[in-house]
Amino acid sequence: MSSHSNRREFLKSVLAAGAAAGVAEMLARPALARSAETPITNSRLNDRLVVFAGAGANVVAFQGPEGILLVDGGLPERSPDLVASVLKETRAKKIQTLINTHWHPEQTGSNERLGKAGAKIIAHENTKLWLTYAQTEPGHDKPYGPLSAHGLPNETTYSNGNLSFPNEKVEYGYLLQAHTDGDLYVYFRDSNVLVAGGVVSNEGWPIIDYETGGWIGGLVEGLRVLSTVGNDQTTIVPANGAVLTKADLKAQHDMYATINQRLNQALRKGLGPDEAIALHPTKEFDAKWGDPTQFLNLAFRSLWGHMAPDA
C-alpha cells in the first residue's frame, strides 16, 4: 500500500471516533452562495483576470492566448452557469486549464464537465486522492464524490509548479496541512494577484477540514507562507468574499495565531471542545466574523492528531 493510502487510513481511523461525536453537534455551515438562484457576477482585476462570484466560491479566470486558465470551478450544480458566464465575459472559445486549490465541491464542481471537454486539471496529489473517495465536507450531510476518471486531476504536484504565458507567469505552491492536506495557492506574478484558495476567507470563519488533513496550526503557517508571496501591493483573492490586501492577510494571520495559542492552552488543561468554546477564545473577533461555534469545534478537534495523537 502506498504511503498516501497509509496516511489516509491513519487519518480516518484516528479521527473517526471524534468526528462522529462532534459533527452532529456542530452548527450548520453558512450556505455561501450555494443557492441555484444566486446570480453569478464578475469583476475585473485587470484586462486579463476576472473574478466570478456566486458559484459557491470565488473563481478566477485568466485569459490566455489559447483559452482560459480557471482557478477553481464552483459547485457542480452551478458549473453550467459558471462556464457560460466565463466564456461570455472573456469571449474565449474554451477553458483550457483548471487548477483546483483543494478537493471541496466548491472548488472541483466543474472538473467533470471540463475534464470531459479535454481540459488540463492541475491539483495537489492529495486533492486527487480525496476525489477518488466519497467525502463529506464539514457542515454538510451529503457525501461528494468519487469523481469519474474524467473529473480527476490529470496533472498533480507534491510541492510547487508554474505555467508561462505571454506577459504572465503563473506560479502555484503547496500549503501543507492547512485548510485540507492538499491546498494550493496560485500567484499571477506579472499581474501581482494571489489566489489564496480555502486557506483564506473574507466571508465568515473558514472551514478547517481536519478529516482530510487540515488543522489550525497549519492554517496559521499557511497564512504566514502566503504573506511571503508578492509584495505590499499584491491583490489577494480569498475563497469567499471581497479581495484583500497584504495588511488584511497579516491581520488574519495574527488573529488565528492568537486563537491557536488559546486552543492549545485549553487542550493542555485537559478540556474538551465544548469547554474550550465556553472560554470564548475568539471573543474580540466575533463582532466582525460572526458565530465561531463551528469553526472552534473544528479547530479544537484538529489539534488532536497533532498535539494529542492518543486522544
Short mmCIF file of the C-alpha atoms (twelve columns), coordinates in Angstrom:
data_MODEL
# 
_entry.id   MODEL 
# 
loop_
_atom_site.group_PDB 
_atom_site.id 
_atom_site.type_symbol 
_atom_site.label_atom_id 
_atom_site.label_alt_id 
_atom_site.label_comp_id 
_atom_site.label_asym_id 
_atom_site.label_seq_id 
_atom_site.Cartn_x 
_atom_site.Cartn_y 
_atom_site.Cartn_z 
_atom_site.pdbx_PDB_model_num 
ATOM 1   C CA . MET A 1   0.000   0.000  0.000   1 
ATOM 2   C CA . SER A 2   1.304   3.496  -0.855  1 
ATOM 3   C CA . SER A 3   2.338   5.993  1.805   1 
ATOM 4   C CA . HIS A 4   -0.615  8.181  0.768   1 
ATOM 5   C CA . SER A 5   -3.038  5.318  1.299   1 
ATOM 6   C CA . ASN A 6   -1.488  4.557  4.684   1 
ATOM 7   C CA . ARG A 7   -1.791  8.188  5.672   1 
ATOM 8   C CA . ARG A 8   -5.410  8.303  4.534   1 
ATOM 9   C CA . GLU A 9   -6.335  5.214  6.561   1 
ATOM 10  C CA . PHE A 10  -4.491  6.612  9.588   1 
ATOM 11  C CA . LEU A 11  -6.424  9.862  9.431   1 
ATOM 12  C CA . LYS A 12  -9.716  8.070  9.054   1 
ATOM 13  C CA . SER A 13  -9.103  5.621  11.896  1 
ATOM 14  C CA . VAL A 14  -7.629  8.109  14.390  1 
ATOM 15  C CA . LEU A 15  -10.169 10.862 13.810  1 
ATOM 16  C CA . ALA A 16  -13.317 8.878  13.087  1 
ATOM 17  C CA . ALA A 17  -14.417 8.497  16.696  1 
ATOM 18  C CA . GLY A 18  -14.107 12.202 17.497  1 
ATOM 19  C CA . ALA A 19  -15.646 13.202 14.195  1 
ATOM 20  C CA . ALA A 20  -18.713 11.038 14.659  1 
ATOM 21  C CA . ALA A 21  -19.446 12.611 18.036  1 
ATOM 22  C CA . GLY A 22  -18.644 16.163 17.000  1 
ATOM 23  C CA . VAL A 23  -20.239 16.658 13.613  1 
ATOM 24  C CA . ALA A 24  -23.724 16.076 14.964  1 
ATOM 25  C CA . GLU A 25  -23.202 18.887 17.471  1 
ATOM 26  C CA . MET A 26  -21.876 21.454 15.007  1 
ATOM 27  C CA . LEU A 27  -23.895 24.318 13.682  1 
ATOM 28  C CA . ALA A 28  -24.711 24.049 10.015  1 
ATOM 29  C CA . ARG A 29  -22.185 25.824 7.841   1 
ATOM 30  C CA . PRO A 30  -23.453 29.017 6.243   1 
ATOM 31  C CA . ALA A 31  -24.538 28.258 2.683   1 
ATOM 32  C CA . LEU A 32  -22.095 30.580 0.966   1 
ATOM 33  C CA . ALA A 33  -23.547 31.228 -2.495  1 
ATOM 34  C CA . ARG A 34  -24.938 27.688 -2.715  1 
ATOM 35  C CA . SER A 35  -28.415 28.624 -3.900  1 
ATOM 36  C CA . ALA A 36  -29.116 27.897 -7.537  1 
ATOM 37  C CA . GLU A 37  -30.849 31.272 -7.615  1 
ATOM 38  C CA . THR A 38  -27.706 33.173 -6.645  1 
ATOM 39  C CA . PRO A 39  -26.617 35.167 -9.686  1 
ATOM 40  C CA . ILE A 40  -23.108 34.721 -10.975 1 
ATOM 41  C CA . THR A 41  -21.395 38.093 -11.062 1 
ATOM 42  C CA . ASN A 42  -17.960 39.130 -12.195 1 
ATOM 43  C CA . SER A 43  -15.444 41.858 -11.509 1 
ATOM 44  C CA . ARG A 44  -12.290 42.551 -13.461 1 
ATOM 45  C CA . LEU A 45  -8.946  42.836 -11.716 1 
ATOM 46  C CA . ASN A 46  -7.260  43.861 -14.980 1 
ATOM 47  C CA . ASP A 47  -7.637  43.209 -18.702 1 
ATOM 48  C CA . ARG A 48  -6.626  39.541 -18.272 1 
ATOM 49  C CA . LEU A 49  -8.034  38.493 -14.896 1 
ATOM 50  C CA . VAL A 50  -11.697 38.255 -13.883 1 
ATOM 51  C CA . VAL A 51  -13.173 37.110 -10.543 1 
ATOM 52  C CA . PHE A 52  -16.531 35.314 -10.703 1 
ATOM 53  C CA . ALA A 53  -18.705 35.047 -7.585  1 
ATOM 54  C CA . GLY A 54  -21.956 33.207 -6.939  1 
ATOM 55  C CA . ALA A 55  -20.967 29.682 -7.968  1 
ATOM 56  C CA . GLY A 56  -20.091 28.574 -4.423  1 
ATOM 57  C CA . ALA A 57  -16.657 30.171 -4.159  1 
ATOM 58  C CA . ASN A 58  -14.590 32.812 -5.871  1 
ATOM 59  C CA . VAL A 59  -13.438 31.607 -9.293  1 
ATOM 60  C CA . VAL A 60  -10.639 33.390 -11.140 1 
ATOM 61  C CA . ALA A 61  -10.340 33.317 -14.927 1 
ATOM 62  C CA . PHE A 62  -7.142  34.245 -16.764 1 
ATOM 63  C CA . GLN A 63  -7.387  34.969 -20.477 1 
ATOM 64  C CA . GLY A 64  -4.529  33.083 -22.112 1 
ATOM 65  C CA . PRO A 65  -3.708  33.078 -25.815 1 
ATOM 66  C CA . GLU A 66  -5.250  29.631 -26.427 1 
ATOM 67  C CA . GLY A 67  -8.070  29.652 -23.906 1 
ATOM 68  C CA . ILE A 68  -8.961  30.286 -20.293 1 
ATOM 69  C CA . LEU A 69  -6.997  29.229 -17.234 1 
ATOM 70  C CA . LEU A 70  -9.543  28.809 -14.437 1 
ATOM 71  C CA . VAL A 71  -8.627  28.706 -10.753 1 
ATOM 72  C CA . ASP A 72  -11.365 26.640 -9.066  1 
ATOM 73  C CA . GLY A 73  -14.645 25.665 -10.655 1 
ATOM 74  C CA . GLY A 74  -17.559 26.319 -8.322  1 
ATOM 75  C CA . LEU A 75  -20.170 23.802 -7.239  1 
ATOM 76  C CA . PRO A 76  -21.334 21.034 -9.623  1 
ATOM 77  C CA . GLU A 77  -24.865 22.436 -9.810  1 
ATOM 78  C CA . ARG A 78  -23.512 25.889 -10.722 1 
ATOM 79  C CA . SER A 79  -20.991 24.661 -13.265 1 
ATOM 80  C CA . PRO A 80  -23.164 25.152 -16.400 1 
ATOM 81  C CA . ASP A 81  -23.954 28.770 -15.498 1 
ATOM 82  C CA . LEU A 82  -20.389 29.467 -14.400 1 
ATOM 83  C CA . VAL A 83  -18.771 28.107 -17.558 1 
ATOM 84  C CA . ALA A 84  -21.258 30.016 -19.717 1 
ATOM 85  C CA . SER A 85  -20.554 33.220 -17.776 1 
ATOM 86  C CA . VAL A 86  -16.790 32.798 -18.070 1 
ATOM 87  C CA . LEU A 87  -16.901 32.211 -21.822 1 
ATOM 88  C CA . LYS A 88  -19.326 35.085 -22.373 1 
ATOM 89  C CA . GLU A 89  -17.356 37.606 -20.318 1 
ATOM 90  C CA . THR A 90  -13.960 36.660 -21.728 1 
ATOM 91  C CA . ARG A 91  -15.192 35.909 -25.272 1 
ATOM 92  C CA . ALA A 92  -12.983 32.838 -25.222 1 
ATOM 93  C CA . LYS A 93  -13.847 29.631 -27.054 1 
ATOM 94  C CA . LYS A 94  -12.792 27.196 -24.370 1 
ATOM 95  C CA . ILE A 95  -11.441 26.678 -20.880 1 
ATOM 96  C CA . GLN A 96  -8.069  25.106 -21.467 1 
ATOM 97  C CA . THR A 97  -6.761  24.598 -17.924 1 
ATOM 98  C CA . LEU A 98  -8.336  24.279 -14.470 1 
ATOM 99  C CA . ILE A 99  -6.447  24.462 -11.174 1 
ATOM 100 C CA . ASN A 100 -8.139  23.006 -8.088  1 
ATOM 101 C CA . THR A 101 -6.935  24.722 -4.909  1 
ATOM 102 C CA . HIS A 102 -8.321  21.764 -2.864  1 
ATOM 103 C CA . TRP A 103 -10.888 18.943 -3.086  1 
ATOM 104 C CA . HIS A 104 -14.085 20.594 -1.776  1 
ATOM 105 C CA . PRO A 105 -17.079 20.682 -4.166  1 
ATOM 106 C CA . GLU A 106 -16.996 24.498 -4.284  1 
ATOM 107 C CA . GLN A 107 -13.608 24.181 -5.957  1 
ATOM 108 C CA . THR A 108 -13.961 20.993 -8.030  1 
ATOM 109 C CA . GLY A 109 -17.559 21.151 -9.246  1 
ATOM 110 C CA . SER A 110 -16.535 21.833 -12.860 1 
ATOM 111 C CA . ASN A 111 -13.982 19.016 -13.025 1 
ATOM 112 C CA . GLU A 112 -16.291 16.519 -14.710 1 
ATOM 113 C CA . ARG A 113 -17.571 18.995 -17.290 1 
ATOM 114 C CA . LEU A 114 -14.191 20.469 -18.175 1 
ATOM 115 C CA . GLY A 115 -12.339 17.160 -17.947 1 
ATOM 116 C CA . LYS A 116 -14.693 15.587 -20.481 1 
ATOM 117 C CA . ALA A 117 -14.052 18.571 -22.753 1 
ATOM 118 C CA . GLY A 118 -10.312 17.863 -22.642 1 
ATOM 119 C CA . ALA A 119 -9.122  20.479 -20.166 1 
ATOM 120 C CA . LYS A 120 -5.924  20.011 -18.209 1 
ATOM 121 C CA . ILE A 121 -6.778  19.778 -14.498 1 
ATOM 122 C CA . ILE A 122 -3.968  20.599 -12.056 1 
ATOM 123 C CA . ALA A 123 -4.082  19.873 -8.320  1 
ATOM 124 C CA . HIS A 124 -2.036  18.597 -5.429  1 
ATOM 125 C CA . GLU A 125 -1.692  14.821 -5.350  1 
ATOM 126 C CA . ASN A 126 -3.642  14.657 -2.070  1 
ATOM 127 C CA . THR A 127 -6.552  16.516 -3.683  1 
ATOM 128 C CA . LYS A 128 -6.681  13.903 -6.426  1 
ATOM 129 C CA . LEU A 129 -6.622  11.097 -3.848  1 
ATOM 130 C CA . TRP A 130 -9.526  12.570 -1.860  1 
ATOM 131 C CA . LEU A 131 -11.557 12.888 -5.065  1 
ATOM 132 C CA . THR A 132 -11.332 9.136  -5.604  1 
ATOM 133 C CA . TYR A 133 -13.419 8.580  -2.426  1 
ATOM 134 C CA . ALA A 134 -16.860 9.726  -1.287  1 
ATOM 135 C CA . GLN A 135 -16.143 12.548 1.181   1 
ATOM 136 C CA . THR A 136 -18.358 14.702 3.373   1 
ATOM 137 C CA . GLU A 137 -17.396 18.351 3.724   1 
ATOM 138 C CA . PRO A 138 -17.731 19.685 7.293   1 
ATOM 139 C CA . GLY A 139 -21.145 21.182 7.899   1 
ATOM 140 C CA . HIS A 140 -22.860 19.126 5.181   1 
ATOM 141 C CA . ASP A 141 -24.592 15.768 5.272   1 
ATOM 142 C CA . LYS A 142 -24.415 14.740 1.619   1 
ATOM 143 C CA . PRO A 143 -21.204 12.975 0.507   1 
ATOM 144 C CA . TYR A 144 -19.335 14.279 -2.513  1 
ATOM 145 C CA . GLY A 145 -17.575 12.024 -4.995  1 
ATOM 146 C CA . PRO A 146 -15.940 9.907  -6.073  1 
ATOM 147 C CA . LEU A 147 -15.356 11.679 -9.375  1 
ATOM 148 C CA . SER A 148 -15.028 9.772  -12.620 1 
ATOM 149 C CA . ALA A 149 -11.712 9.436  -14.411 1 
ATOM 150 C CA . HIS A 150 -12.640 12.490 -16.494 1 
ATOM 151 C CA . GLY A 151 -13.111 14.600 -13.361 1 
ATOM 152 C CA . LEU A 152 -9.894  13.653 -11.611 1 
ATOM 153 C CA . PRO A 153 -6.875  15.968 -11.892 1 
ATOM 154 C CA . ASN A 154 -4.658  14.773 -14.737 1 
ATOM 155 C CA . GLU A 155 -1.568  16.683 -13.639 1 
ATOM 156 C CA . THR A 156 -0.566  16.713 -9.973  1 
ATOM 157 C CA . THR A 157 2.140   18.240 -7.836  1 
ATOM 158 C CA . TYR A 158 3.641   17.457 -4.449  1 
ATOM 159 C CA . SER A 159 5.038   20.958 -3.958  1 
ATOM 160 C CA . ASN A 160 5.209   23.857 -6.427  1 
ATOM 161 C CA . GLY A 161 4.911   24.451 -10.154 1 
ATOM 162 C CA . ASN A 162 4.470   27.131 -12.781 1 
ATOM 163 C CA . LEU A 163 2.879   27.912 -16.120 1 
ATOM 164 C CA . SER A 164 4.172   30.500 -18.560 1 
ATOM 165 C CA . PHE A 165 2.050   32.672 -20.816 1 
ATOM 166 C CA . PRO A 166 2.936   35.793 -22.819 1 
ATOM 167 C CA . ASN A 167 3.198   38.645 -20.286 1 
ATOM 168 C CA . GLU A 168 2.132   36.450 -17.352 1 
ATOM 169 C CA . LYS A 169 3.972   33.929 -15.236 1 
ATOM 170 C CA . VAL A 170 1.653   31.760 -13.155 1 
ATOM 171 C CA . GLU A 171 3.080   30.061 -10.081 1 
ATOM 172 C CA . TYR A 172 1.354   27.652 -7.731  1 
ATOM 173 C CA . GLY A 173 2.536   26.381 -4.374  1 
ATOM 174 C CA . TYR A 174 1.591   23.922 -1.655  1 
ATOM 175 C CA . LEU A 175 0.291   24.970 1.766   1 
ATOM 176 C CA . LEU A 176 0.966   21.931 3.940   1 
ATOM 177 C CA . GLN A 177 -1.992  20.699 6.036   1 
ATOM 178 C CA . ALA A 178 -3.807  23.997 6.357   1 
ATOM 179 C CA . HIS A 179 -7.455  24.039 5.277   1 
ATOM 180 C CA . THR A 180 -7.018  20.453 3.970   1 
ATOM 181 C CA . ASP A 181 -3.830  18.498 3.213   1 
ATOM 182 C CA . GLY A 182 -3.976  19.431 -0.470  1 
ATOM 183 C CA . ASP A 183 -4.198  23.231 -0.515  1 
ATOM 184 C CA . LEU A 184 -2.585  25.181 -3.344  1 
ATOM 185 C CA . TYR A 185 -2.262  28.907 -3.863  1 
ATOM 186 C CA . VAL A 186 -1.924  30.430 -7.330  1 
ATOM 187 C CA . TYR A 187 0.104   33.579 -7.945  1 
ATOM 188 C CA . PHE A 188 -0.164  35.604 -11.156 1 
ATOM 189 C CA . ARG A 189 3.220   37.240 -10.895 1 
ATOM 190 C CA . ASP A 190 3.001   39.903 -13.601 1 
ATOM 191 C CA . SER A 191 -0.500  40.952 -12.529 1 
ATOM 192 C CA . ASN A 192 0.542   40.683 -8.846  1 
ATOM 193 C CA . VAL A 193 -2.638  38.781 -7.945  1 
ATOM 194 C CA . LEU A 194 -2.590  35.965 -5.377  1 
ATOM 195 C CA . VAL A 195 -5.451  33.446 -5.366  1 
ATOM 196 C CA . ALA A 196 -5.329  32.042 -1.852  1 
ATOM 197 C CA . GLY A 197 -7.844  29.188 -2.013  1 
ATOM 198 C CA . GLY A 198 -9.636  27.855 1.051   1 
ATOM 199 C CA . VAL A 199 -6.925  28.925 3.491   1 
ATOM 200 C CA . VAL A 200 -8.294  32.482 3.344   1 
ATOM 201 C CA . SER A 201 -11.943 33.503 3.744   1 
ATOM 202 C CA . ASN A 202 -13.287 37.044 3.822   1 
ATOM 203 C CA . GLU A 203 -16.887 35.985 4.431   1 
ATOM 204 C CA . GLY A 204 -17.146 34.379 7.842   1 
ATOM 205 C CA . TRP A 205 -14.911 31.889 9.593   1 
ATOM 206 C CA . PRO A 206 -13.032 29.387 7.408   1 
ATOM 207 C CA . ILE A 207 -13.522 25.638 7.424   1 
ATOM 208 C CA . ILE A 208 -10.745 23.553 8.936   1 
ATOM 209 C CA . ASP A 209 -11.333 20.159 7.377   1 
ATOM 210 C CA . TYR A 210 -9.392  18.035 9.856   1 
ATOM 211 C CA . GLU A 211 -10.817 14.796 8.445   1 
ATOM 212 C CA . THR A 212 -8.865  15.452 5.254   1 
ATOM 213 C CA . GLY A 213 -5.696  16.711 6.897   1 
ATOM 214 C CA . GLY A 214 -6.295  20.341 7.809   1 
ATOM 215 C CA . TRP A 215 -5.527  21.820 11.224  1 
ATOM 216 C CA . ILE A 216 -5.391  25.240 12.818  1 
ATOM 217 C CA . GLY A 217 -1.601  25.222 13.254  1 
ATOM 218 C CA . GLY A 218 -1.295  24.543 9.531   1 
ATOM 219 C CA . LEU A 219 -3.776  27.316 8.802   1 
ATOM 220 C CA . VAL A 220 -1.577  29.772 10.705  1 
ATOM 221 C CA . GLU A 221 1.502   28.539 8.854   1 
ATOM 222 C CA . GLY A 222 -0.335  28.731 5.533   1 
ATOM 223 C CA . LEU A 223 -1.192  32.368 6.184   1 
ATOM 224 C CA . ARG A 224 2.442   33.027 7.031   1 
ATOM 225 C CA . VAL A 225 3.582   31.454 3.761   1 
ATOM 226 C CA . LEU A 226 1.026   33.440 1.788   1 
ATOM 227 C CA . SER A 227 2.337   36.635 3.378   1 
ATOM 228 C CA . THR A 228 5.729   35.944 1.750   1 
ATOM 229 C CA . VAL A 229 4.266   35.787 -1.770  1 
ATOM 230 C CA . GLY A 230 4.245   39.021 -3.729  1 
ATOM 231 C CA . ASN A 231 4.597   42.407 -2.054  1 
ATOM 232 C CA . ASP A 232 2.592   45.037 -0.177  1 
ATOM 233 C CA . GLN A 233 0.657   45.883 -3.359  1 
ATOM 234 C CA . THR A 234 -0.474  42.296 -4.049  1 
ATOM 235 C CA . THR A 235 -4.211  41.779 -4.526  1 
ATOM 236 C CA . ILE A 236 -5.398  38.682 -2.646  1 
ATOM 237 C CA . VAL A 237 -8.456  36.722 -3.786  1 
ATOM 238 C CA . PRO A 238 -9.886  34.643 -0.896  1 
ATOM 239 C CA . ALA A 239 -12.088 31.570 -1.251  1 
ATOM 240 C CA . ASN A 240 -15.128 33.695 -0.393  1 
ATOM 241 C CA . GLY A 241 -15.806 37.394 -0.092  1 
ATOM 242 C CA . ALA A 242 -14.130 40.549 -1.337  1 
ATOM 243 C CA . VAL A 243 -10.467 40.811 -2.284  1 
ATOM 244 C CA . LEU A 244 -7.917  41.529 0.439   1 
ATOM 245 C CA . THR A 245 -4.635  43.353 0.892   1 
ATOM 246 C CA . LYS A 246 -1.423  42.124 2.463   1 
ATOM 247 C CA . ALA A 247 -2.320  44.120 5.585   1 
ATOM 248 C CA . ASP A 248 -5.610  42.200 5.775   1 
ATOM 249 C CA . LEU A 249 -3.725  38.936 5.402   1 
ATOM 250 C CA . LYS A 250 -1.370  39.819 8.246   1 
ATOM 251 C CA . ALA A 251 -4.320  40.691 10.456  1 
ATOM 252 C CA . GLN A 252 -5.842  37.284 9.743   1 
ATOM 253 C CA . HIS A 253 -2.541  35.545 10.492  1 
ATOM 254 C CA . ASP A 254 -2.234  37.321 13.830  1 
ATOM 255 C CA . MET A 255 -5.851  36.566 14.727  1 
ATOM 256 C CA . TYR A 256 -5.592  32.832 14.008  1 
ATOM 257 C CA . ALA A 257 -2.226  32.628 15.763  1 
ATOM 258 C CA . THR A 258 -3.878  34.081 18.879  1 
ATOM 259 C CA . ILE A 259 -6.812  31.666 18.641  1 
ATOM 260 C CA . ASN A 260 -4.462  28.730 18.051  1 
ATOM 261 C CA . GLN A 261 -2.491  29.627 21.188  1 
ATOM 262 C CA . ARG A 262 -5.650  29.825 23.275  1 
ATOM 263 C CA . LEU A 263 -6.975  26.493 21.997  1 
ATOM 264 C CA . ASN A 264 -3.618  24.850 22.683  1 
ATOM 265 C CA . GLN A 265 -3.764  26.122 26.252  1 
ATOM 266 C CA . ALA A 266 -7.263  24.690 26.653  1 
ATOM 267 C CA . LEU A 267 -6.130  21.340 25.264  1 
ATOM 268 C CA . ARG A 268 -3.183  21.198 27.678  1 
ATOM 269 C CA . LYS A 269 -5.591  21.764 30.550  1 
ATOM 270 C CA . GLY A 270 -7.449  18.624 29.517  1 
ATOM 271 C CA . LEU A 271 -10.547 20.445 28.287  1 
ATOM 272 C CA . GLY A 272 -12.876 19.149 25.615  1 
ATOM 273 C CA . PRO A 273 -14.324 21.036 22.630  1 
ATOM 274 C CA . ASP A 274 -17.399 22.377 24.440  1 
ATOM 275 C CA . GLU A 275 -15.312 23.509 27.401  1 
ATOM 276 C CA . ALA A 276 -12.804 25.224 25.125  1 
ATOM 277 C CA . ILE A 277 -15.587 27.012 23.254  1 
ATOM 278 C CA . ALA A 278 -17.069 28.159 26.566  1 
ATOM 279 C CA . LEU A 279 -13.831 30.090 27.227  1 
ATOM 280 C CA . HIS A 280 -14.712 32.334 24.246  1 
ATOM 281 C CA . PRO A 281 -11.256 32.206 22.612  1 
ATOM 282 C CA . THR A 282 -12.479 34.372 19.699  1 
ATOM 283 C CA . LYS A 283 -14.400 36.925 21.769  1 
ATOM 284 C CA . GLU A 284 -12.749 40.074 20.400  1 
ATOM 285 C CA . PHE A 285 -13.180 38.872 16.801  1 
ATOM 286 C CA . ASP A 286 -16.793 37.658 16.835  1 
ATOM 287 C CA . ALA A 287 -18.399 41.016 16.053  1 
ATOM 288 C CA . LYS A 288 -16.665 41.000 12.676  1 
ATOM 289 C CA . TRP A 289 -16.581 37.298 11.832  1 
ATOM 290 C CA . GLY A 290 -19.825 36.001 13.333  1 
ATOM 291 C CA . ASP A 291 -20.732 32.928 15.382  1 
ATOM 292 C CA . PRO A 292 -17.490 30.966 15.854  1 
ATOM 293 C CA . THR A 293 -19.028 27.728 17.189  1 
ATOM 294 C CA . GLN A 294 -18.482 25.541 14.146  1 
ATOM 295 C CA . PHE A 295 -15.046 26.983 13.450  1 
ATOM 296 C CA . LEU A 296 -13.898 26.446 17.035  1 
ATOM 297 C CA . ASN A 297 -15.301 22.927 17.138  1 
ATOM 298 C CA . LEU A 298 -13.333 22.002 14.023  1 
ATOM 299 C CA . ALA A 299 -10.228 23.936 15.065  1 
ATOM 300 C CA . PHE A 300 -10.066 22.319 18.505  1 
ATOM 301 C CA . ARG A 301 -10.607 18.816 17.142  1 
ATOM 302 C CA . SER A 302 -7.936  19.457 14.519  1 
ATOM 303 C CA . LEU A 303 -5.391  19.704 17.346  1 
ATOM 304 C CA . TRP A 304 -5.962  16.127 18.463  1 
ATOM 305 C CA . GLY A 305 -3.934  14.496 15.714  1 
ATOM 306 C CA . HIS A 306 -1.012  16.891 16.230  1 
ATOM 307 C CA . MET A 307 -0.922  17.833 19.914  1 
ATOM 308 C CA . ALA A 308 -2.663  14.804 21.451  1 
ATOM 309 C CA . PRO A 309 -2.384  11.926 18.969  1 
ATOM 310 C CA . ASP A 310 -3.596  9.383  21.535  1 
ATOM 311 C CA . ALA A 311 -6.799  11.315 22.311  1 
# 
